[in-house]
C-alpha cells in the first residue's frame, strides 16, 4: 500500500506537567513558575492573570515564556515543528493556553503579524483549543 504523503503526523502528547497539578490545587501561579519554571501551565496562568488586570505587556512576556517552554517540551516529545497538539490531552493544555495568551497579548499591543502567526499556529495545532480558548 502506498504511503499517504499528505497525511498529518500523529498528535504529540506531552508528559504530565507538575506545575499544572499544583495549579489545580490552588497554588499561586508565581510560586509554581518559580518552583517549576518549565511549566507552560504556570506561565499561561500568569499571562491570564496579568491580562485580566490590564497588564498587557506583562501578559505578553509571561505568555512568551510559556510558549517557548512548551516548544522545548514538544521537541523533547518528538514533535518535528508541525502536526497536531491535541487539546484533549490534558498536559498539552499549558502550551496551548500560552500560545493563545501570546496571540491575545500580541493583538492587544498592535503586533498584528505575531497575532496572526500565533492564531494560525493555535488553530493548526488544535482546532478544539482555538475554539475553546477564543
Secondary structure, DSSP 8 states (H G I E B T S, - for coil): ----TT-----------HHHHHHHTT--HHHHHHH-TT-HHHHHHHHHHHHHTT-HHHHHHHHHHHHHHHHHHHHHTT--S-S---TTSGGGHHHHHHHHHHHHHHHHTT-HHHHHHHHHHHHHH-HHHHHHH-
